[in-house]
């Protein structure tokens, strides 16, 4: 949204918005300076004016609120007022009147010609120089630009996105639409409680529903992402131990299969990471767990475990794992990443967990991607409830550190999970879980003969996702997991998760959003790709020049005058049963992966990197 705001307005528009905003702030300050008993504290400012009114701050804020304007109460003597591009003459008059101006007098006041911005701080360099920020400045142009981007994209409105661990389910229109309603979208995070009763009722209901679904006693929606939820949960554990006089407990056990964020969060919470190994079936190695517990028993703070496991199976030893850690004085943190395989059937707060973060962008339908999910609530049992995140303004909860800048985090998108839970109800949530698990097992059963399923649990079944092992095929034919992922684009699919949690594999999670026809279409595409791999293995197609190595095939590529490849253009563009009337054309071919590997920008270290 911020990017499109910049595209639409461009550098000229943003400058004009800034000039108008600063001009309104300047007029505001000039008007306040002629009101008896008001002192404008700063000579230099941009959009925010601080006024000193000894002993009258509370009365002025109350008067302004009665006029429909919220001001910031700094203390008993100071009030802060901010302007933006929506500030009007009427707003200024209302503020002046609240401070005690003579009615109608200060409306005519103009600021001095000189700006309130120090000259040394004024920007002289150009910005937003890319043509995209200087092109689309009418509604028509902007609409067409957005449509063009949408045509490039592959989203759930085209077909299945089987990203394992990510739970890319449908975000229904009925859930999404309230986010744009003024009653939600136009409420400031620090608006007075008297103006947010409905919002807070919705949040309270959502927190209570999430507690019921997970079996915990209390939930805070303050964390702005799953990573923040992890940190909040671990800080609650740390505070709990310290409150009991055991602040020395700082060891966090983390299975080797865990998400990289687990170890990072533990370190940020001031804990030492100790990695626990996994067995051949992908489960936490309980023998190694016993050894690590014995070694660190006196300093054990917690274990972070994902259930179902990151390998996509229900670990039968989860209750035993929880008991072992509790017996040693530690707390159990269950990562909520795979809650889509539990809701309605099992509650982490009842089978031994003490705290979880809940990925609302996964199980509870907030859109995934675009830079972050926006909400990652932390859920705890009663003994950890006193250590949930506190109010960042310090006005409602004493002694609790805040995890985000606003009391309810990204409150503007909470109507989405509220609507999802309200519409689904208990029977719908339970059915969704059952369908998600059934769909994953259907895919695993259909593809097992073509691609080995790496891990399986009880009776050979998986949970809500399965890992397809391509390593034997890669060794035999040279066809890589990247080749298969790119070839899936030609068949009209987003790739599954690649090389996580095991390098050289694909992790597939169909979710409950996909019907049987779409599951069959995906399985048919994977089976057809296996046949193509066999042609490479037999030598029918050269190892370096085949539909897999050249995938994805763009419209520019297959319509070009030159076609030097040993297979027809139609095989590249329309493989299998791809619907020619609904063909998705990728806008580009492959990026230079080798260059990216040699020029890393950032990385997520393995858990062992954090081990003491």
C-alpha positions in Angstrom: 0.0 0.0 0.0 2.8 2.4 0.8 4.5 1.5 -2.5 1.3 2.2 -4.5 0.8 5.5 -2.6 4.2 6.6 -3.8 3.5 5.4 -7.4 0.3 7.3 -7.6 1.5 10.6 -6.1 5.1 10.5 -7.3 7.8 12.9 -6.1 5.8 16.0 -7.1 2.7 14.8 -5.4 4.5 13.8 -2.2 6.2 17.2 -2.1 2.9 19.0 -2.5 1.4 16.8 0.3 4.4 17.7 2.5 4.1 21.4 1.7 0.4 21.5 2.5 0.8 19.5 5.7 3.6 21.8 6.9 1.7 24.8 5.9 -1.3 23.7 8.0 1.0 23.1 10.9 2.5 26.6 10.4 -0.9 28.2 10.4 -1.9 26.2 13.5 1.2 27.5 15.3 0.7 31.0 14.2 -2.9 31.0 15.4 -1.9 29.5 18.8 0.7 32.2 19.4 -2.0 34.9 19.5 -4.1 33.0 22.1 -3.6 34.3 25.6 -1.8 31.8 27.9 -0.5 29.5 25.0 3.1 29.1 24.3 4.3 27.2 21.2 7.3 25.3 22.4 9.4 24.9 19.2 10.4 27.3 16.5 11.2 24.4 14.2 8.8 21.7 13.3 7.3 19.8 10.4 3.8 18.5 11.1 3.5 18.5 14.9 3.1 21.5 17.2 3.7 21.3 20.9 1.8 23.8 23.0 2.5 24.7 26.6 -0.6 25.6 28.6 0.2 25.4 32.3 -2.4 23.4 34.2 -5.0 23.4 31.4 -3.9 20.5 29.2 -6.7 18.1 30.3 -9.4 20.7 29.8 -8.1 21.7 26.3 -8.0 18.0 25.2 -11.5 17.4 26.5 -12.8 20.6 24.8 -11.2 19.6 21.5 -12.7 16.1 21.7 -16.1 17.5 22.2 -15.5 19.4 18.9 -14.6 16.2 17.1 -10.8 16.5 17.2 -8.4 14.3 19.2 -5.3 15.9 20.6 -2.4 14.3 22.4 -2.2 14.8 26.1 1.5 14.9 26.8 1.3 15.9 30.5 -0.7 18.4 32.7 1.0 21.4 30.9 1.5 20.3 27.3 -0.6 19.3 24.4 0.6 17.9 21.0 -1.2 18.5 17.8 -0.4 16.9 14.4 -1.5 17.9 10.9 -1.6 15.9 7.8 -2.9 16.1 4.2 -6.5 15.7 5.4 -6.4 18.7 7.8 -9.0 21.3 7.0 -9.7 24.9 7.9 -12.5 23.7 10.2 -10.0 21.5 12.0 -7.7 24.4 12.7 -10.6 26.6 13.9 -11.8 23.8 16.2 -8.3 23.5 17.8 -7.9 27.2 18.2 -11.3 27.4 19.8 -10.5 24.6 22.2 -7.4 26.6 23.3 -9.6 29.6 24.1 -9.3 31.7 20.9 -11.9 34.4 20.2 -14.4 32.8 17.8 -13.6 33.5 14.2 -10.5 35.6 14.9 -7.6 33.2 14.3 -9.1 31.7 11.2 -7.6 34.7 9.3 -4.1 34.3 10.8 -1.4 33.4 8.3 2.1 32.0 9.2 5.2 34.0 8.4 6.6 33.6 4.9 9.6 31.8 6.3 9.2 28.1 6.8 9.4 26.5 10.2 11.9 23.9 8.8 15.6 24.7 9.3 17.2 25.3 5.9 19.9 22.9 6.7 17.4 20.1 6.9 15.6 20.7 3.6 16.2 18.1 1.0 17.9 19.1 -2.3 18.6 15.7 -3.9 16.1 14.0 -6.1 14.1 10.9 -5.0 11.7 8.3 -6.5 13.6 8.6 -9.8 12.4 5.3 -11.3 9.9 6.0 -14.2 7.2 4.0 -12.4 6.9 6.8 -9.8 6.6 9.5 -12.6 4.0 7.8 -14.9 0.7 6.6 -13.3 -0.9 9.8 -11.8 -4.5 9.5 -13.1 -7.0 7.0 -11.8 -7.2 5.4 -15.2 -3.4 5.0 -15.5 -3.1 3.7 -12.0 -5.9 1.2 -12.5 -4.2 -0.2 -15.6 -0.9 -0.3 -13.9 -2.3 -2.4 -11.0 -4.1 -4.7 -13.5 -0.8 -5.2 -15.4 0.9 -6.2 -12.1 -2.0 -8.5 -11.3 -1.6 -10.2 -14.8 2.0 -10.9 -14.0 1.2 -12.4 -10.6 0.2 -15.9 -9.7 -2.4 -15.8 -6.9 -5.1 -18.0 -5.5 -7.6 -16.5 -8.0 -5.6 -18.4 -10.6 -5.0 -21.7 -8.9 -3.4 -23.6 -6.1 -0.4 -22.3 -4.2 0.9 -25.4 -2.4 3.6 -23.7 -0.3 4.4 -26.1 2.6 4.5 -24.5 6.0 3.0 -21.3 4.6 -0.7 -22.4 4.5 -1.8 -20.4 1.5 -5.5 -20.6 1.9 -8.3 -18.5 0.4 -9.0 -15.1 2.1 -12.7 -14.8 1.5 -14.1 -11.5 0.3 -16.6 -11.3 3.2 -13.6 -11.5 5.6 -11.5 -8.9 3.7 -14.1 -6.3 3.0 -14.6 -4.9 6.5 -10.9 -3.8 6.6 -11.8 -0.9 4.3 -14.8 0.2 6.3 -14.2 3.6 7.9 -15.4 2.3 11.3 -12.2 0.2 11.4 -9.8 1.9 8.9 -10.2 5.4 10.3 -9.6 4.7 13.9 -6.2 5.9 15.3 -4.3 3.3 17.4 -4.3 5.7 20.3 -7.9 7.0 20.0 -9.6 7.4 23.4 -11.3 4.4 24.9 -14.7 6.1 24.8 -14.4 6.2 21.0 -13.3 2.6 20.5 -15.8 0.5 22.5 -16.9 -1.5 19.4 -13.4 -2.1 18.2 -12.3 -3.3 21.7 -15.4 -5.6 21.9 -14.4 -7.2 18.6 -10.8 -7.6 19.8 -11.9 -9.1 23.2 -14.1 -11.6 21.3 -11.3 -12.5 19.0 -8.9 -13.1 21.8 -11.4 -15.2 23.7 -12.2 -17.3 20.6 -8.5 -17.9 19.9 -8.0 -18.9 23.5 -10.9 -21.4 23.3 -9.6 -22.8 20.0 -6.1 -23.3 21.3 -6.9 -24.4 24.9 -5.0 -21.5 26.4 -6.2 -19.1 29.1 -5.2 -15.7 27.7 -4.3 -14.2 24.4 -2.7 -10.9 23.3 -3.0 -9.7 19.8 -0.4 -7.0 20.2 2.5 -8.8 18.4 2.7 -7.6 14.8 4.0 -10.8 13.3 4.7 -14.4 14.2 8.3 -13.5 14.9 7.1 -10.9 17.5 4.7 -13.5 18.9 7.7 -15.8 19.4 9.7 -13.1 21.2 6.7 -12.1 23.3 6.2 -15.7 24.4 9.8 -16.3 25.3 9.9 -13.0 27.2 6.9 -14.1 29.1 8.7 -17.4 30.0 11.8 -15.4 31.0 9.8 -13.0 33.2 8.0 -16.0 34.8 11.3 -17.7 35.8 12.7 -14.4 37.1 9.5 -13.7 39.1 10.0 -17.1 40.8 13.6 -16.3 41.7 15.0 -18.5 38.9 16.2 -15.8 36.5 19.3 -18.0 35.9 17.2 -20.3 33.7 18.3 -19.3 30.2 18.7 -22.4 28.1 16.3 -22.9 25.3 16.1 -26.3 23.6 15.3 -26.2 19.9 15.0 -29.2 17.6 17.2 -29.2 14.5 14.2 -29.2 12.3 12.8 -25.9 13.7 12.1 -22.7 11.8 15.2 -20.4 11.8 13.2 -17.7 13.6 12.9 -19.9 16.7 16.6 -19.7 17.4 16.8 -16.1 16.5 13.9 -15.2 18.9 15.5 -17.2 21.7 18.7 -15.3 21.4 16.8 -12.0 21.3 15.0 -13.0 24.5 18.4 -13.4 26.2 18.5 -17.2 26.1 21.2 -19.7 25.1 20.2 -22.1 22.3 20.9 -25.8 22.6 19.9 -27.9 19.6 18.1 -31.2 20.0 18.5 -33.8 17.2 15.8 -35.5 15.1 15.5 -39.2 14.4 15.3 -40.9 11.0 11.5 -40.3 10.8 11.9 -36.5 11.4 10.7 -36.6 15.0 12.4 -35.0 17.9 15.0 -37.6 19.2 13.7 -38.2 22.7 17.0 -39.9 23.7 19.0 -36.8 22.7 16.3 -34.7 24.4 16.9 -36.6 27.7 20.6 -36.1 27.4 20.3 -32.3 26.8 17.8 -32.0 29.7 20.2 -33.8 32.0 23.0 -31.6 31.0 21.1 -28.3 31.4 18.5 -29.2 34.0 19.4 -26.5 36.4 19.4 -23.8 33.8 16.6 -25.1 31.5 14.2 -22.3 30.6 12.1 -23.7 27.7 11.9 -25.9 24.7 10.5 -24.5 21.4 8.8 -27.2 19.3 6.6 -27.2 16.2 3.6 -29.6 16.3 2.8 -31.1 13.9 6.5 -31.1 13.2 8.2 -29.1 10.5 8.5 -32.4 8.7 4.8 -32.6 8.4 4.0 -35.4 10.8 2.2 -35.8 14.1 4.9 -36.7 16.6 3.5 -39.4 18.9 6.0 -38.3 21.6 4.8 -34.8 22.0 3.1 -35.4 25.3 6.1 -37.2 26.6 8.3 -34.3 25.4 6.2 -31.8 27.3 6.3 -33.8 30.5 10.1 -34.2 30.4 10.7 -30.5 30.0 8.1 -29.7 32.8 9.7 -32.2 35.1 13.0 -30.3 34.7 11.4 -27.0 35.5 11.2 -25.7 32.0 8.3 -24.3 30.0 7.0 -25.6 26.6 6.7 -23.3 23.7 4.7 -24.8 20.7 5.2 -22.9 17.5 1.8 -22.2 16.0 3.0 -22.5 12.4 1.1 -25.8 11.8 -2.1 -25.1 13.7 -4.1 -25.6 10.5 -3.6 -29.3 11.2 -4.9 -29.1 14.8 -7.9 -26.8 15.1 -11.0 -28.6 16.3 -9.1 -31.8 17.1 -6.3 -30.9 19.5 -5.5 -27.9 21.7 -1.8 -27.1 22.5 -2.8 -25.6 25.8 -4.3 -28.9 26.8 -1.7 -31.4 25.7 1.2 -29.8 27.6 2.2 -26.5 25.9 2.5 -23.4 28.0 2.7 -20.8 25.3 2.3 -20.4 21.5 2.2 -17.8 18.9 -0.6 -18.0 16.4 0.0 -17.2 12.7 -3.2 -15.5 11.8 -1.9 -15.2 8.2 -1.9 -19.0 8.1 -4.7 -20.8 10.0 -6.9 -17.7 10.4 -6.9 -16.2 6.9 -5.1 -12.9 7.1 -3.4 -12.6 3.7 0.1 -14.1 3.7 3.1 -12.3 2.1 3.6 -8.7 1.0 6.3 -8.2 3.7 4.7 -9.8 6.7 1.5 -11.1 8.1 0.8 -8.2 10.4 -0.5 -10.1 13.4 1.0 -12.9 15.4 -0.9 -13.2 18.7 0.7 -14.8 21.7 -1.4 -17.3 23.7 -0.5 -18.5 27.2 -1.7 -20.6 30.1 -2.9 -18.8 33.2 0.5 -18.8 35.0 2.1 -16.9 32.1 -0.8 -14.4 31.7 0.6 -11.8 34.0 3.6 -11.6 31.7 1.8 -10.9 28.4 2.8 -7.6 26.6 1.7 -4.4 28.3 0.4 -1.1 27.0 3.1 0.9 25.2 1.6 4.1 26.6 1.7 2.6 30.1 -1.9 3.8 30.8 -3.6 0.5 31.2 -1.2 -2.2 32.4 1.6 -1.6 34.8 4.9 -3.4 34.8 4.6 -5.2 31.5 7.0 -4.4 28.6 5.2 -3.8 25.3 6.2 -5.8 22.2 4.7 -3.3 19.7 4.1 0.4 19.4 0.3 0.1 19.7 -1.8 -1.7 22.3 -3.5 -3.9 19.8 -0.8 -4.1 17.2 -2.1 -4.2 13.7 -5.7 -3.8 14.8 -6.9 -2.7 11.4 -6.7 -6.2 9.9 -8.3 -8.1 12.9 -11.8 -8.0 11.3 -10.4 -10.7 8.9 -9.8 -13.5 11.5 -12.9 -12.3 13.5 -15.1 -12.8 10.5 -13.4 -16.1 9.6 -14.0 -17.6 13.1 -17.5 -16.1 13.3 -18.6 -17.5 10.0 -16.9 -20.9 10.3 -18.0 -21.7 13.9 -16.7 -24.8 15.7 -18.1 -27.3 13.2 -16.6 -25.4 10.2 -13.2 -25.0 11.8 -13.1 -28.7 12.6 -14.1 -29.7 9.1 -11.5 -27.3 7.6 -8.8 -29.1 9.5 -10.0 -32.5 8.5 -10.2 -31.5 4.8 -6.7 -30.0 4.9 -5.2 -33.2 6.4 -7.2 -35.4 4.0 -6.0 -33.3 1.0 -2.4 -33.6 2.0 -2.7 -37.4 2.4 -4.5 -37.7 -0.9 -1.6 -35.9 -2.6 1.0 -38.0 -0.8 -0.8 -41.2 -1.7 -1.1 -40.3 -5.4 2.5 -39.1 -5.8 4.3 -41.6 -3.5 5.0 -44.0 -6.4 6.5 -41.2 -8.5 8.3 -39.1 -5.8 9.2 -40.7 -2.4 7.4 -39.1 0.5 10.3 -38.3 2.9 8.6 -38.5 6.2 5.4 -40.2 7.4 3.8 -40.8 10.8 1.4 -43.3 12.2 0.2 -45.8 9.5 2.3 -44.1 6.9 0.1 -40.9 7.1 1.2 -37.3 7.0 -0.4 -34.3 8.7 -1.4 -31.3 6.6 1.7 -31.3 4.3 4.0 -33.8 2.7 7.7 -33.7 1.6 8.5 -35.1 -1.8 12.1 -36.2 -2.0 13.7 -35.3 -5.4 17.3 -36.1 -4.3 17.5 -39.6 -5.9 16.1 -38.3 -9.2 18.6 -35.4 -9.1 21.4 -37.7 -8.5 20.3 -40.0 -11.4 19.3 -37.4 -14.0 20.7 -34.0 -12.9 17.2 -32.5 -12.8 17.1 -30.3 -9.8 14.4 -29.3 -7.4 14.6 -25.8 -9.1 13.9 -27.4 -12.5 10.7 -29.1 -11.2 9.6 -25.9 -9.4 10.0 -23.8 -12.6 8.4 -26.4 -14.8 5.3 -26.4 -12.5 4.8 -22.8 -13.6 4.4 -24.0 -17.2 1.7 -26.3 -15.9 -0.1 -23.4 -14.3 1.0 -23.8 -10.6 2.9 -21.9 -8.1 5.8 -24.0 -6.8 5.7 -25.8 -3.4 8.2 -24.8 -0.8 11.7 -25.7 -2.0 14.5 -27.2 0.0 12.8 -26.6 3.4 13.1 -28.2 5.8 15.3 -30.6 3.8 17.5 -29.5 0.9 16.5 -30.9 -2.5 12.9 -31.6 -1.6 9.5 -30.0 -2.2 7.1 -29.5 0.7 3.5 -29.5 -0.5 0.5 -28.1 1.5 -2.8 -28.0 -0.4 -4.9 -26.6 2.5 -8.7 -27.0 2.8 -9.3 -24.4 0.1 -8.6 -26.7 -2.8 -11.3 -29.1 -4.2 -10.7 -32.5 -5.6 -10.4 -31.3 -9.2 -7.6 -28.9 -8.3 -5.8 -31.6 -6.3 -6.1 -33.9 -9.3 -4.8 -31.2 -11.6 -1.7 -30.7 -9.4 -1.1 -34.5 -9.1 -1.4 -34.9 -12.9 1.1 -32.1 -13.4 3.6 -33.7 -11.0 3.2 -37.1 -12.6 3.7 -35.6 -16.1 6.8 -33.9 -14.8 8.1 -37.2 -13.6 7.7 -38.6 -17.1 9.6 -35.7 -18.4 12.4 -36.4 -15.9 12.5 -40.0 -17.2 13.0 -38.7 -20.7 16.0 -36.7 -19.5 17.3 -39.8 -17.6 17.0 -42.0 -20.7 18.8 -39.5 -22.9 15.8 -38.8 -25.1 16.2 -35.1 -24.1 19.7 -33.7 -23.5 20.5 -32.9 -19.8 21.1 -29.2 -20.4 18.4 -28.6 -23.0 15.0 -29.9 -22.1 11.6 -28.5 -20.9 12.7 -28.7 -17.3 16.1 -27.0 -17.7 14.5 -24.3 -19.8 11.4 -23.7 -17.7 9.5 -21.5 -17.3 8.6 -20.8 -20.9 7.5 -17.2 -21.5 5.4 -16.0 -24.4 8.3 -14.1 -25.7 10.4 -17.3 -25.7 8.0 -19.6 -27.5 6.8 -17.0 -30.0 10.4 -16.0 -31.1 11.6 -16.7 -34.6 14.5 -18.9 -33.3 13.7 -22.3 -31.6 16.8 -24.4 -31.3 15.5 -26.8 -28.6 15.0 -30.5 -29.2 11.3 -30.5 -28.3 8.3 -28.7 -29.8 7.3 -25.2 -28.7 3.9 -26.7 -27.7 5.6 -29.0 -25.2 7.3 -26.0 -23.6 4.2 -23.7 -23.6 1.2 -26.1 -23.2 2.4 -29.3 -21.4 0.0 -32.0 -20.4 -3.6 -30.9 -20.2 -3.0 -27.2 -19.7 -6.1 -25.2 -20.6 -5.0 -23.1 -23.5 -7.8 -20.6 -22.8 -6.7 -20.1 -19.2 -2.9 -20.3 -19.7 -0.8 -18.4 -17.1 2.2 -16.8 -18.8 5.1 -16.0 -16.5 6.5 -12.5 -17.2 10.1 -13.5 -16.9 12.3 -16.7 -17.1 14.7 -17.6 -14.3 16.7 -15.2 -12.3 20.5 -15.8 -12.1 20.4 -18.0 -9.0 24.2 -18.5 -9.0 24.7 -14.8 -8.8 22.3 -14.6 -5.9 24.2 -17.4 -4.2 27.4 -15.5 -4.5 26.0 -12.1 -3.5 24.0 -12.8 -0.4 22.1 -9.9 1.1 20.9 -11.8 4.2 20.5 -15.3 5.5 18.7 -17.3 8.2 21.4 -19.2 10.1 20.8 -22.8 11.1 19.9 -23.2 14.8 23.3 -24.6 15.5 24.8 -21.2 14.7 23.3 -19.9 18.0 24.4 -22.7 20.2 26.8 -21.8 23.0 
